[in-house]
C-alpha cells in the first residue's frame, strides 16, 4: 500500500509538470500547445475580459477555496501524523524511522503556517476586481495542488498513519503537548536551515501581498492597475511568486532533499509560477510605458 500511494502521488505530479515542460521547448511546432498551456495559467488582469474562453472561467475570488481546502486537509494530516509520532516514540527504538516521522510532522507544521496565512489574506488582504477571472482548469489545478502538496510532505508514512488512526483509542487527555513538542526541537541542521529559508520566503511573500493589497484599499481603486513598489518588487515583477518558490525550497531543504515526491512538488511550483510570472511581466510591459526596465519577471538578473 505504501509504494502504491507514493507512486500515485508521484505520477500525479509528473502528469502536472509534463505539459509545462513540453510548452517550454522552443519549437515553432509547439506554439499552439504553448499558448494553450499559458491560457490555462492566465488569471486576473492577464485574463482579458474579451477572451473567447470567458465561459470556461470562474471569479478569481474563488482562490479562497484553495486555502479553505488547504487548511482543512493540512490540519487533518498534521493532527493524525503528530498523534501517531507521539504514540510511536516510546514504542520503538528505530531512530531512523522516528526521525522520518517527526520530520513529516515538522514539514506539515510549516505547511500549516503557510496555508493559514494565505487563507487570512484571501479574506482580508486581497480585493479582487469584480471582473477578475481565472480559467476553470486553473481552478481545478489549485484544488489538486492543495490536496497533493500537504500529502506529499508525509506520503511515505501515510499508510501507517491511516492504520494507526483506524485502530487508535487515544483520547485528547492522553496527549501531552510538551512531550509532543520536544522531538521537534531536536531535529537536525537540514530542518533548521530549511525552516529559516521557509520563513525568509514566507515573510517576503507576506510583505509583497500586503503591497498588492494596498493598491486597492479604496473602492475607487478596485478596477485600477498601478505599478507596485517596495520589497522585492524593486527587482522582479512577481516577487510573491519568487517568495513562494523560496519557501517551498525551504520545505525541500527541511525534508533532507532525498524524497523524490517533494522534489516533484518543488518542480511543479517552479514551473507553474515561472509561467505565470512571465505572462504577468509581459502584461506589465504592455500596460505601462514607464515600467521599470531593471525588473525581471521572477528571477533577479536571470528571467
Secondary structure, 3 states (H helix, E strand, C coil): CHHHHHHHHHHHHHHHHHHHHHHCCCCHHHHHHHHHHHHHHCEHHHCCCCCCCHHHEEEHHHHHHHHHHHHHHHHHHHHHHHHHHHHHHCCCCCHHHHHHHHHHHHHHHHHHHHHHHHHHHHHHCCCCCCCCEEEHHHHHHHHHHHHHHHHHCCHHHHHHHHHHHHHCCCCHHHCCHHHHHHHHHHCCHHHHHHHHHHHHHHHHHHHHHHHHHHCCCCHHHCCCCCCCCCHHHHCECCHHHHHHHHHHHHHHHHCCCCCHHHHHHHHHHHHHHHHHHHHHHHHHHHHCCCCCCCCECCCCCCC
